[in-house]
């Protein structure tokens, strides 16, 4: 039995941010492809450009917020694990 006593806050947050970035692109690109095939319902607000801009701005924003949230979560984990010992993990070696 092994125990996760602490997480590297910056490294874990970096990894999570990249995962958020890639997952957002994976879900947004098909959404925008399908949305571009739908008929325009007469959007008179002049905000049609916002849909296209979201494809470029949402993934970095999602990654940034994910980085901050993960860093805070790791920081809390490290503090709490100091009191309760962390998460126990049973590891097995593969042949």
C-alpha positions as CSV (number, residue, x, y, z in Angstrom):
1,X,0.0,0.0,0.0
2,X,1.3,3.4,-1.0
3,X,0.1,6.8,0.2
4,X,-0.2,10.0,-1.8
5,X,1.1,12.5,0.7
6,X,1.3,15.6,-1.5
7,X,0.8,16.8,-5.0
8,X,3.2,19.1,-6.8
9,X,0.8,22.0,-7.1
10,X,2.3,23.7,-10.2
11,X,3.0,20.4,-12.2
12,X,-0.5,19.0,-11.4
13,X,-2.2,22.3,-12.3
14,X,-0.2,22.4,-15.6
15,X,-1.3,18.9,-16.5
16,X,-4.9,19.6,-15.6
17,X,-4.9,22.8,-17.6
18,X,-3.6,21.0,-20.7
19,X,-6.3,18.3,-20.3
20,X,-9.0,21.0,-19.9
21,X,-7.7,22.8,-23.0
22,X,-7.6,19.6,-25.2
23,X,-11.0,18.3,-23.9
24,X,-12.6,21.7,-24.6
25,X,-11.3,21.7,-28.2
26,X,-12.5,18.1,-28.7
27,X,-16.0,19.0,-27.7
28,X,-16.2,22.5,-29.2
29,X,-15.0,21.7,-32.7
30,X,-17.7,19.2,-33.5
31,X,-20.3,21.5,-31.8
32,X,-19.3,24.4,-34.1
33,X,-19.2,22.2,-37.2
34,X,-22.8,21.1,-36.5
35,X,-23.9,24.6,-35.5
36,X,-22.5,26.0,-38.7
37,X,-24.7,23.6,-40.7
38,X,-27.9,24.8,-39.0
39,X,-29.9,27.5,-40.7
40,X,-29.5,31.0,-39.4
41,X,-32.6,31.9,-37.4
42,X,-32.3,35.6,-38.2
43,X,-30.0,36.8,-35.5
44,X,-30.4,40.5,-35.7
45,X,-28.2,41.3,-32.7
46,X,-25.0,41.5,-34.7
47,X,-23.4,39.0,-32.3
48,X,-22.9,36.2,-34.8
49,X,-19.1,36.7,-34.7
50,X,-19.2,35.7,-31.0
51,X,-19.8,32.1,-31.9
52,X,-16.7,31.9,-34.0
53,X,-14.6,33.9,-31.4
54,X,-15.7,31.4,-28.7
55,X,-13.8,28.7,-30.5
56,X,-10.6,30.7,-29.9
57,X,-11.2,32.1,-26.5
58,X,-13.1,29.4,-24.6
59,X,-10.3,26.7,-24.5
60,X,-7.6,29.0,-23.1
61,X,-10.1,30.5,-20.6
62,X,-11.3,27.0,-19.5
63,X,-7.6,25.9,-19.2
64,X,-6.8,29.0,-17.1
65,X,-9.7,28.6,-14.7
66,X,-9.0,24.8,-14.5
67,X,-5.3,25.6,-13.6
68,X,-6.4,27.9,-10.8
69,X,-9.0,25.5,-9.5
70,X,-6.5,22.5,-9.6
71,X,-3.8,24.5,-7.9
72,X,-6.2,25.5,-5.1
73,X,-7.4,21.9,-4.8
74,X,-3.8,20.5,-4.6
75,X,-2.9,23.1,-2.0
76,X,-5.9,22.1,0.1
77,X,-5.1,18.4,-0.4
78,X,-1.5,18.9,0.7
79,X,-2.7,20.7,3.9
80,X,-5.3,18.2,4.7
81,X,-3.1,15.2,3.9
82,X,-0.7,16.5,6.5
83,X,-3.3,15.9,9.1
84,X,-5.0,12.7,7.9
85,X,-2.2,11.0,5.9
86,X,-3.4,11.3,2.3
87,X,-5.0,8.8,-0.1
88,X,-4.0,5.2,0.2
89,X,-3.2,3.5,-3.2
90,X,-2.5,-0.1,-3.8
91,X,-0.1,-0.5,-6.7
92,X,0.7,-3.6,-8.6
93,X,3.8,-4.3,-10.8
94,X,3.1,-5.5,-14.3
95,X,5.3,-8.3,-15.7
